Amino acid sequence: MPLYEYRCKKCEKNFEILQRGSEKAVCPECGGKSLEKQFSVFASGGQQSESSGGGMPPSSPGSCSGTGCCG
Ligand SMILES: [Zn+2]
């Protein structure tokens, strides 16, 4: 079951909702429907606007010399 994080534009409250099917999410605080969908850090892991050191693992230097794998 997908867990979505929302932020209410009305009362500016952050909350999480277990949303299933076409169920409409509403703010549990004020019942508002103007919700802004937040990207949870552990939901997709691919939505990063900030550059925090890239995502590629450091390759060991000189590991492919001699084997001819890198041309
Ligand atoms: Zn609200």
PDB file of the backbone (N, CA, C, O) and the ligand in Angstrom, with CONECT records:
HET     ZN  A 101       1
ATOM      1  N   MET A   1       0.846  -1.210   0.000  1.00  0.00           N
ATOM      2  CA  MET A   1       0.000   0.000   0.000  1.00  0.00           C
ATOM      3  C   MET A   1       0.878   1.256   0.000  1.00  0.00           C
ATOM      4  O   MET A   1       1.740   1.427   0.863  1.00  0.00           O
ATOM      5  N   PRO A   2       0.649   2.107  -0.959  1.00  0.00           N
ATOM      6  CA  PRO A   2       1.510   3.289  -1.075  1.00  0.00           C
ATOM      7  C   PRO A   2       1.218   4.332  -0.012  1.00  0.00           C
ATOM      8  O   PRO A   2       0.069   4.663   0.279  1.00  0.00           O
ATOM      9  N   LEU A   3       2.278   4.823   0.542  1.00  0.00           N
ATOM     10  CA  LEU A   3       2.157   5.859   1.566  1.00  0.00           C
ATOM     11  C   LEU A   3       2.606   7.185   0.966  1.00  0.00           C
ATOM     12  O   LEU A   3       3.745   7.336   0.525  1.00  0.00           O
ATOM     13  N   TYR A   4       1.691   8.129   0.962  1.00  0.00           N
ATOM     14  CA  TYR A   4       1.998   9.422   0.377  1.00  0.00           C
ATOM     15  C   TYR A   4       2.082  10.485   1.458  1.00  0.00           C
ATOM     16  O   TYR A   4       1.378  10.456   2.467  1.00  0.00           O
ATOM     17  N   GLU A   5       2.958  11.401   1.203  1.00  0.00           N
ATOM     18  CA  GLU A   5       3.112  12.506   2.135  1.00  0.00           C
ATOM     19  C   GLU A   5       2.558  13.768   1.484  1.00  0.00           C
ATOM     20  O   GLU A   5       2.915  14.115   0.358  1.00  0.00           O
ATOM     21  N   TYR A   6       1.701  14.428   2.200  1.00  0.00           N
ATOM     22  CA  TYR A   6       1.069  15.618   1.674  1.00  0.00           C
ATOM     23  C   TYR A   6       1.321  16.799   2.602  1.00  0.00           C
ATOM     24  O   TYR A   6       1.674  16.668   3.774  1.00  0.00           O
ATOM     25  N   ARG A   7       1.116  17.953   1.991  1.00  0.00           N
ATOM     26  CA  ARG A   7       1.185  19.165   2.778  1.00  0.00           C
ATOM     27  C   ARG A   7      -0.045  19.983   2.425  1.00  0.00           C
ATOM     28  O   ARG A   7      -0.299  20.271   1.256  1.00  0.00           O
ATOM     29  N   CYS A   8      -0.803  20.354   3.444  1.00  0.00           N
ATOM     30  CA  CYS A   8      -2.025  21.115   3.233  1.00  0.00           C
ATOM     31  C   CYS A   8      -1.680  22.570   2.952  1.00  0.00           C
ATOM     32  O   CYS A   8      -0.915  23.208   3.675  1.00  0.00           O
ATOM     33  N   LYS A   9      -2.276  23.068   1.869  1.00  0.00           N
ATOM     34  CA  LYS A   9      -2.010  24.464   1.521  1.00  0.00           C
ATOM     35  C   LYS A   9      -2.820  25.422   2.390  1.00  0.00           C
ATOM     36  O   LYS A   9      -2.533  26.616   2.470  1.00  0.00           O
ATOM     37  N   LYS A  10      -3.810  24.877   3.019  1.00  0.00           N
ATOM     38  CA  LYS A  10      -4.704  25.722   3.808  1.00  0.00           C
ATOM     39  C   LYS A  10      -4.153  25.964   5.213  1.00  0.00           C
ATOM     40  O   LYS A  10      -4.018  27.103   5.659  1.00  0.00           O
ATOM     41  N   CYS A  11      -3.839  24.862   5.895  1.00  0.00           N
ATOM     42  CA  CYS A  11      -3.354  25.006   7.266  1.00  0.00           C
ATOM     43  C   CYS A  11      -1.857  24.694   7.364  1.00  0.00           C
ATOM     44  O   CYS A  11      -1.271  24.738   8.445  1.00  0.00           O
ATOM     45  N   GLU A  12      -1.250  24.376   6.213  1.00  0.00           N
ATOM     46  CA  GLU A  12       0.191  24.132   6.134  1.00  0.00           C
ATOM     47  C   GLU A  12       0.657  23.035   7.065  1.00  0.00           C
ATOM     48  O   GLU A  12       1.712  23.119   7.693  1.00  0.00           O
ATOM     49  N   LYS A  13      -0.162  22.010   7.131  1.00  0.00           N
ATOM     50  CA  LYS A  13       0.198  20.870   7.973  1.00  0.00           C
ATOM     51  C   LYS A  13       0.718  19.728   7.119  1.00  0.00           C
ATOM     52  O   LYS A  13       0.144  19.407   6.078  1.00  0.00           O
ATOM     53  N   ASN A  14       1.782  19.131   7.552  1.00  0.00           N
ATOM     54  CA  ASN A  14       2.319  17.966   6.859  1.00  0.00           C
ATOM     55  C   ASN A  14       1.756  16.690   7.473  1.00  0.00           C
ATOM     56  O   ASN A  14       1.675  16.540   8.692  1.00  0.00           O
ATOM     57  N   PHE A  15       1.373  15.783   6.589  1.00  0.00           N
ATOM     58  CA  PHE A  15       0.823  14.534   7.084  1.00  0.00           C
ATOM     59  C   PHE A  15       1.018  13.447   6.040  1.00  0.00           C
ATOM     60  O   PHE A  15       1.288  13.725   4.871  1.00  0.00           O
ATOM     61  N   GLU A  16       0.875  12.209   6.484  1.00  0.00           N
ATOM     62  CA  GLU A  16       1.014  11.079   5.583  1.00  0.00           C
ATOM     63  C   GLU A  16      -0.307  10.351   5.462  1.00  0.00           C
ATOM     64  O   GLU A  16      -1.061  10.220   6.427  1.00  0.00           O
ATOM     65  N   ILE A  17      -0.570   9.880   4.255  1.00  0.00           N
ATOM     66  CA  ILE A  17      -1.842   9.205   3.999  1.00  0.00           C
ATOM     67  C   ILE A  17      -1.589   7.911   3.241  1.00  0.00           C
ATOM     68  O   ILE A  17      -0.831   7.861   2.272  1.00  0.00           O
ATOM     69  N   LEU A  18      -2.245   6.883   3.714  1.00  0.00           N
ATOM     70  CA  LEU A  18      -2.231   5.637   2.964  1.00  0.00           C
ATOM     71  C   LEU A  18      -3.334   5.724   1.918  1.00  0.00           C
ATOM     72  O   LEU A  18      -4.516   5.572   2.226  1.00  0.00           O
ATOM     73  N   GLN A  19      -2.932   5.966   0.696  1.00  0.00           N
ATOM     74  CA  GLN A  19      -3.896   6.203  -0.360  1.00  0.00           C
ATOM     75  C   GLN A  19      -4.043   4.968  -1.229  1.00  0.00           C
ATOM     76  O   GLN A  19      -3.057   4.408  -1.710  1.00  0.00           O
ATOM     77  N   ARG A  20      -5.254   4.562  -1.419  1.00  0.00           N
ATOM     78  CA  ARG A  20      -5.488   3.375  -2.239  1.00  0.00           C
ATOM     79  C   ARG A  20      -6.544   3.673  -3.297  1.00  0.00           C
ATOM     80  O   ARG A  20      -7.522   4.381  -3.056  1.00  0.00           O
ATOM     81  N   GLY A  21      -6.307   3.106  -4.479  1.00  0.00           N
ATOM     82  CA  GLY A  21      -7.253   3.309  -5.571  1.00  0.00           C
ATOM     83  C   GLY A  21      -7.371   4.780  -5.943  1.00  0.00           C
ATOM     84  O   GLY A  21      -6.379   5.501  -6.055  1.00  0.00           O
ATOM     85  N   SER A  22      -8.597   5.193  -6.128  1.00  0.00           N
ATOM     86  CA  SER A  22      -8.845   6.577  -6.525  1.00  0.00           C
ATOM     87  C   SER A  22      -9.376   7.389  -5.355  1.00  0.00           C
ATOM     88  O   SER A  22     -10.077   8.386  -5.526  1.00  0.00           O
ATOM     89  N   GLU A  23      -9.025   6.937  -4.179  1.00  0.00           N
ATOM     90  CA  GLU A  23      -9.473   7.628  -2.980  1.00  0.00           C
ATOM     91  C   GLU A  23      -8.842   9.013  -2.903  1.00  0.00           C
ATOM     92  O   GLU A  23      -7.633   9.178  -3.068  1.00  0.00           O
ATOM     93  N   LYS A  24      -9.678   9.983  -2.654  1.00  0.00           N
ATOM     94  CA  LYS A  24      -9.195  11.358  -2.619  1.00  0.00           C
ATOM     95  C   LYS A  24      -8.680  11.687  -1.230  1.00  0.00           C
ATOM     96  O   LYS A  24      -9.335  11.443  -0.217  1.00  0.00           O
ATOM     97  N   ALA A  25      -7.491  12.247  -1.225  1.00  0.00           N
ATOM     98  CA  ALA A  25      -6.889  12.579   0.049  1.00  0.00           C
ATOM     99  C   ALA A  25      -7.369  13.945   0.530  1.00  0.00           C
ATOM    100  O   ALA A  25      -7.446  14.908  -0.233  1.00  0.00           O
ATOM    101  N   VAL A  26      -7.680  13.992   1.787  1.00  0.00           N
ATOM    102  CA  VAL A  26      -8.065  15.261   2.387  1.00  0.00           C
ATOM    103  C   VAL A  26      -7.238  15.486   3.641  1.00  0.00           C
ATOM    104  O   VAL A  26      -6.725  14.545   4.246  1.00  0.00           O
ATOM    105  N   CYS A  27      -7.122  16.725   4.011  1.00  0.00           N
ATOM    106  CA  CYS A  27      -6.352  17.079   5.192  1.00  0.00           C
ATOM    107  C   CYS A  27      -7.080  16.608   6.447  1.00  0.00           C
ATOM    108  O   CYS A  27      -8.246  16.945   6.656  1.00  0.00           O
ATOM    109  N   PRO A  28      -6.398  15.835   7.275  1.00  0.00           N
ATOM    110  CA  PRO A  28      -7.022  15.344   8.499  1.00  0.00           C
ATOM    111  C   PRO A  28      -7.196  16.447   9.546  1.00  0.00           C
ATOM    112  O   PRO A  28      -7.895  16.277  10.545  1.00  0.00           O
ATOM    113  N   GLU A  29      -6.550  17.561   9.292  1.00  0.00           N
ATOM    114  CA  GLU A  29      -6.600  18.652  10.252  1.00  0.00           C
ATOM    115  C   GLU A  29      -7.800  19.564   9.994  1.00  0.00           C
ATOM    116  O   GLU A  29      -8.581  19.865  10.897  1.00  0.00           O
ATOM    117  N   CYS A  30      -7.922  19.996   8.732  1.00  0.00           N
ATOM    118  CA  CYS A  30      -8.984  20.953   8.418  1.00  0.00           C
ATOM    119  C   CYS A  30      -9.936  20.429   7.351  1.00  0.00           C
ATOM    120  O   CYS A  30     -10.925  21.082   7.020  1.00  0.00           O
ATOM    121  N   GLY A  31      -9.638  19.254   6.815  1.00  0.00           N
ATOM    122  CA  GLY A  31     -10.516  18.691   5.799  1.00  0.00           C
ATOM    123  C   GLY A  31     -10.347  19.319   4.429  1.00  0.00           C
ATOM    124  O   GLY A  31     -11.149  19.084   3.525  1.00  0.00           O
ATOM    125  N   GLY A  32      -9.305  20.117   4.279  1.00  0.00           N
ATOM    126  CA  GLY A  32      -9.072  20.786   2.999  1.00  0.00           C
ATOM    127  C   GLY A  32      -8.595  19.823   1.944  1.00  0.00           C
ATOM    128  O   GLY A  32      -7.988  18.794   2.243  1.00  0.00           O
ATOM    129  N   LYS A  33      -8.876  20.170   0.705  1.00  0.00           N
ATOM    130  CA  LYS A  33      -8.482  19.296  -0.399  1.00  0.00           C
ATOM    131  C   LYS A  33      -7.358  19.886  -1.241  1.00  0.00           C
ATOM    132  O   LYS A  33      -6.903  19.284  -2.213  1.00  0.00           O
ATOM    133  N   SER A  34      -6.933  21.049  -0.853  1.00  0.00           N
ATOM    134  CA  SER A  34      -5.807  21.661  -1.563  1.00  0.00           C
ATOM    135  C   SER A  34      -4.514  21.142  -0.958  1.00  0.00           C
ATOM    136  O   SER A  34      -3.922  21.741  -0.060  1.00  0.00           O
ATOM    137  N   LEU A  35      -4.104  19.995  -1.494  1.00  0.00           N
ATOM    138  CA  LEU A  35      -2.935  19.341  -0.924  1.00  0.00           C
ATOM    139  C   LEU A  35      -1.780  19.371  -1.904  1.00  0.00           C
ATOM    140  O   LEU A  35      -1.950  19.259  -3.118  1.00  0.00           O
ATOM    141  N   GLU A  36      -0.631  19.523  -1.345  1.00  0.00           N
ATOM    142  CA  GLU A  36       0.574  19.515  -2.162  1.00  0.00           C
ATOM    143  C   GLU A  36       1.321  18.223  -1.892  1.00  0.00           C
ATOM    144  O   GLU A  36       1.693  17.923  -0.758  1.00  0.00           O
ATOM    145  N   LYS A  37       1.529  17.476  -2.943  1.00  0.00           N
ATOM    146  CA  LYS A  37       2.152  16.171  -2.772  1.00  0.00           C
ATOM    147  C   LYS A  37       3.648  16.331  -2.525  1.00  0.00           C
ATOM    148  O   LYS A  37       4.362  17.018  -3.255  1.00  0.00           O
ATOM    149  N   GLN A  38       4.079  15.676  -1.479  1.00  0.00           N
ATOM    150  CA  GLN A  38       5.494  15.732  -1.136  1.00  0.00           C
ATOM    151  C   GLN A  38       6.176  14.452  -1.613  1.00  0.00           C
ATOM    152  O   GLN A  38       5.572  13.381  -1.672  1.00  0.00           O
ATOM    153  N   PHE A  39       7.427  14.601  -1.942  1.00  0.00           N
ATOM    154  CA  PHE A  39       8.180  13.421  -2.344  1.00  0.00           C
ATOM    155  C   PHE A  39       8.947  12.888  -1.147  1.00  0.00           C
ATOM    156  O   PHE A  39       9.908  13.490  -0.668  1.00  0.00           O
ATOM    157  N   SER A  40       8.495  11.764  -0.696  1.00  0.00           N
ATOM    158  CA  SER A  40       9.148  11.152   0.444  1.00  0.00           C
ATOM    159  C   SER A  40      10.544  10.679   0.062  1.00  0.00           C
ATOM    160  O   SER A  40      10.795  10.275  -1.073  1.00  0.00           O
ATOM    161  N   VAL A  41      11.436  10.740   1.026  1.00  0.00           N
ATOM    162  CA  VAL A  41      12.826  10.413   0.728  1.00  0.00           C
ATOM    163  C   VAL A  41      13.012   8.938   0.431  1.00  0.00           C
ATOM    164  O   VAL A  41      13.924   8.550  -0.299  1.00  0.00           O
ATOM    165  N   PHE A  42      12.139   8.116   1.004  1.00  0.00           N
ATOM    166  CA  PHE A  42      12.296   6.685   0.810  1.00  0.00           C
ATOM    167  C   PHE A  42      11.227   6.118  -0.117  1.00  0.00           C
ATOM    168  O   PHE A  42      11.038   4.903  -0.191  1.00  0.00           O
ATOM    169  N   ALA A  43      10.531   7.002  -0.823  1.00  0.00           N
ATOM    170  CA  ALA A  43       9.485   6.538  -1.728  1.00  0.00           C
ATOM    171  C   ALA A  43      10.081   6.139  -3.079  1.00  0.00           C
ATOM    172  O   ALA A  43       9.958   4.992  -3.507  1.00  0.00           O
ATOM    173  N   SER A  44      10.718   7.087  -3.735  1.00  0.00           N
ATOM    174  CA  SER A  44      11.275   6.791  -5.051  1.00  0.00           C
ATOM    175  C   SER A  44      12.805   6.852  -5.027  1.00  0.00           C
ATOM    176  O   SER A  44      13.485   6.018  -5.625  1.00  0.00           O
ATOM    177  N   GLY A  45      13.319   7.842  -4.333  1.00  0.00           N
ATOM    178  CA  GLY A  45      14.769   7.963  -4.218  1.00  0.00           C
ATOM    179  C   GLY A  45      15.406   8.593  -5.442  1.00  0.00           C
ATOM    180  O   GLY A  45      16.628   8.726  -5.505  1.00  0.00           O
ATOM    181  N   GLY A  46      14.595   8.982  -6.416  1.00  0.00           N
ATOM    182  CA  GLY A  46      15.150   9.545  -7.638  1.00  0.00           C
ATOM    183  C   GLY A  46      14.764  11.001  -7.839  1.00  0.00           C
ATOM    184  O   GLY A  46      15.129  11.612  -8.843  1.00  0.00           O
ATOM    185  N   GLN A  47      14.038  11.546  -6.901  1.00  0.00           N
ATOM    186  CA  GLN A  47      13.591  12.921  -7.041  1.00  0.00           C
ATOM    187  C   GLN A  47      14.386  13.828  -6.114  1.00  0.00           C
ATOM    188  O   GLN A  47      13.911  14.233  -5.053  1.00  0.00           O
ATOM    189  N   GLN A  48      15.590  14.134  -6.532  1.00  0.00           N
ATOM    190  CA  GLN A  48      16.417  14.995  -5.705  1.00  0.00           C
ATOM    191  C   GLN A  48      16.760  16.260  -6.479  1.00  0.00           C
ATOM    192  O   GLN A  48      17.415  16.213  -7.521  1.00  0.00           O
ATOM    193  N   SER A  49      16.311  17.373  -5.956  1.00  0.00           N
ATOM    194  CA  SER A  49      16.571  18.638  -6.628  1.00  0.00           C
ATOM    195  C   SER A  49      17.917  19.207  -6.209  1.00  0.00           C
ATOM    196  O   SER A  49      18.558  19.944  -6.957  1.00  0.00           O
ATOM    197  N   GLU A  50      18.326  18.856  -5.012  1.00  0.00           N
ATOM    198  CA  GLU A  50      19.605  19.362  -4.531  1.00  0.00           C
ATOM    199  C   GLU A  50      20.741  18.431  -4.969  1.00  0.00           C
ATOM    200  O   GLU A  50      20.602  17.207  -4.969  1.00  0.00           O
ATOM    201  N   SER A  51      21.833  19.029  -5.331  1.00  0.00           N
ATOM    202  CA  SER A  51      22.988  18.236  -5.719  1.00  0.00           C
ATOM    203  C   SER A  51      23.837  17.959  -4.483  1.00  0.00           C
ATOM    204  O   SER A  51      24.540  18.832  -3.973  1.00  0.00           O
ATOM    205  N   SER A  52      23.748  16.735  -4.027  1.00  0.00           N
ATOM    206  CA  SER A  52      24.466  16.396  -2.805  1.00  0.00           C
ATOM    207  C   SER A  52      25.512  15.322  -3.076  1.00  0.00           C
ATOM    208  O   SER A  52      25.504  14.250  -2.470  1.00  0.00           O
ATOM    209  N   GLY A  53      26.396  15.633  -3.987  1.00  0.00           N
ATOM    210  CA  GLY A  53      27.509  14.721  -4.218  1.00  0.00           C
ATOM    211  C   GLY A  53      27.246  13.684  -5.284  1.00  0.00           C
ATOM    212  O   GLY A  53      27.992  12.710  -5.393  1.00  0.00           O
ATOM    213  N   GLY A  54      26.200  13.869  -6.077  1.00  0.00           N
ATOM    214  CA  GLY A  54      25.936  12.921  -7.144  1.00  0.00           C
ATOM    215  C   GLY A  54      25.452  11.586  -6.625  1.00  0.00           C
ATOM    216  O   GLY A  54      25.284  11.405  -5.419  1.00  0.00           O
ATOM    217  N   GLY A  55      25.228  10.658  -7.527  1.00  0.00           N
ATOM    218  CA  GLY A  55      24.691   9.379  -7.113  1.00  0.00           C
ATOM    219  C   GLY A  55      25.551   8.210  -7.534  1.00  0.00           C
ATOM    220  O   GLY A  55      25.215   7.058  -7.259  1.00  0.00           O
ATOM    221  N   MET A  56      26.681   8.500  -8.213  1.00  0.00           N
ATOM    222  CA  MET A  56      27.520   7.409  -8.677  1.00  0.00           C
ATOM    223  C   MET A  56      28.523   7.000  -7.612  1.00  0.00           C
ATOM    224  O   MET A  56      29.143   7.846  -6.968  1.00  0.00           O
ATOM    225  N   PRO A  57      28.673   5.711  -7.437  1.00  0.00           N
ATOM    226  CA  PRO A  57      29.653   5.233  -6.461  1.00  0.00           C
ATOM    227  C   PRO A  57      31.069   5.453  -6.982  1.00  0.00           C
ATOM    228  O   PRO A  57      31.315   5.386  -8.186  1.00  0.00           O
ATOM    229  N   PRO A  58      31.976   5.711  -6.084  1.00  0.00           N
ATOM    230  CA  PRO A  58      33.360   5.940  -6.508  1.00  0.00           C
ATOM    231  C   PRO A  58      34.003   4.673  -7.053  1.00  0.00           C
ATOM    232  O   PRO A  58      34.038   3.635  -6.392  1.00  0.00           O
ATOM    233  N   SER A  59      34.503   4.784  -8.260  1.00  0.00           N
ATOM    234  CA  SER A  59      35.144   3.623  -8.861  1.00  0.00           C
ATOM    235  C   SER A  59      36.603   3.555  -8.426  1.00  0.00           C
ATOM    236  O   SER A  59      37.280   4.576  -8.300  1.00  0.00           O
ATOM    237  N   SER A  60      37.051   2.386  -8.211  1.00  0.00           N
ATOM    238  CA  SER A  60      38.438   2.231  -7.784  1.00  0.00           C
ATOM    239  C   SER A  60      39.375   2.559  -8.940  1.00  0.00           C
ATOM    240  O   SER A  60      39.189   2.059 -10.050  1.00  0.00           O
ATOM    241  N   PRO A  61      40.366   3.383  -8.694  1.00  0.00           N
ATOM    242  CA  PRO A  61      41.255   3.832  -9.769  1.00  0.00           C
ATOM    243  C   PRO A  61      42.180   2.728 -10.265  1.00  0.00           C
ATOM    244  O   PRO A  61      42.769   1.970  -9.494  1.00  0.00           O
ATOM    245  N   GLY A  62      42.275   2.677 -11.561  1.00  0.00           N
ATOM    246  CA  GLY A  62      43.216   1.730 -12.148  1.00  0.00           C
ATOM    247  C   GLY A  62      42.800   0.286 -12.025  1.00  0.00           C
ATOM    248  O   GLY A  62      43.644  -0.609 -12.044  1.00  0.00           O
ATOM    249  N   SER A  63      41.533   0.053 -11.902  1.00  0.00           N
ATOM    250  CA  SER A  63      41.107  -1.325 -11.717  1.00  0.00           C
ATOM    251  C   SER A  63      41.000  -2.074 -13.037  1.00  0.00           C
ATOM    252  O   SER A  63      40.999  -3.304 -13.067  1.00  0.00           O
ATOM    253  N   CYS A  64      40.909  -1.319 -14.126  1.00  0.00           N
ATOM    254  CA  CYS A  64      40.702  -1.971 -15.414  1.00  0.00           C
ATOM    255  C   CYS A  64      41.961  -1.954 -16.274  1.00  0.00           C
ATOM    256  O   CYS A  64      41.905  -2.281 -17.459  1.00  0.00           O
ATOM    257  N   SER A  65      43.080  -1.582 -15.695  1.00  0.00           N
ATOM    258  CA  SER A  65      44.305  -1.576 -16.485  1.00  0.00           C
ATOM    259  C   SER A  65      44.893  -2.978 -16.566  1.00  0.00           C
ATOM    260  O   SER A  65      45.082  -3.653 -15.555  1.00  0.00           O
ATOM    261  N   GLY A  66      45.179  -3.401 -17.805  1.00  0.00           N
ATOM    262  CA  GLY A  66      45.765  -4.725 -17.958  1.00  0.00           C
ATOM    263  C   GLY A  66      44.781  -5.747 -18.450  1.00  0.00           C
ATOM    264  O   GLY A  66      45.153  -6.696 -19.140  1.00  0.00           O
ATOM    265  N   THR A  67      43.538  -5.564 -18.105  1.00  0.00           N
ATOM    266  CA  THR A  67      42.533  -6.542 -18.540  1.00  0.00           C
ATOM    267  C   THR A  67      41.987  -6.178 -19.916  1.00  0.00           C
ATOM    268  O   THR A  67      41.463  -7.024 -20.641  1.00  0.00           O
ATOM    269  N   GLY A  68      42.121  -4.901 -20.256  1.00  0.00           N
ATOM    270  CA  GLY A  68      41.665  -4.478 -21.566  1.00  0.00           C
ATOM    271  C   GLY A  68      40.166  -4.309 -21.667  1.00  0.00           C
ATOM    272  O   GLY A  68      39.595  -4.364 -22.756  1.00  0.00           O
ATOM    273  N   CYS A  69      39.534  -4.105 -20.530  1.00  0.00           N
ATOM    274  CA  CYS A  69      38.091  -3.984 -20.555  1.00  0.00           C
ATOM    275  C   CYS A  69      37.645  -2.586 -20.925  1.00  0.00           C
ATOM    276  O   CYS A  69      36.497  -2.373 -21.316  1.00  0.00           O
ATOM    277  N   CYS A  70      38.573  -1.614 -20.797  1.00  0.00           N
ATOM    278  CA  CYS A  70      38.187  -0.254 -21.073  1.00  0.00           C
ATOM    279  C   CYS A  70      38.827   0.255 -22.359  1.00  0.00           C
ATOM    280  O   CYS A  70      39.008   1.460 -22.537  1.00  0.00           O
ATOM    281  N   GLY A  71      39.149  -0.618 -23.204  1.00  0.00           N
ATOM    282  CA  GLY A  71      39.631  -0.212 -24.479  1.00  0.00           C
ATOM    283  C   GLY A  71      41.113  -0.036 -24.529  1.00  0.00           C
ATOM    284  O   GLY A  71      41.658   0.313 -25.576  1.00  0.00           O
TER     285      GLY A  71
HETATM  286 ZN    ZN A 101      -5.369  21.452   6.411  1.00  0.00          ZN2+
END
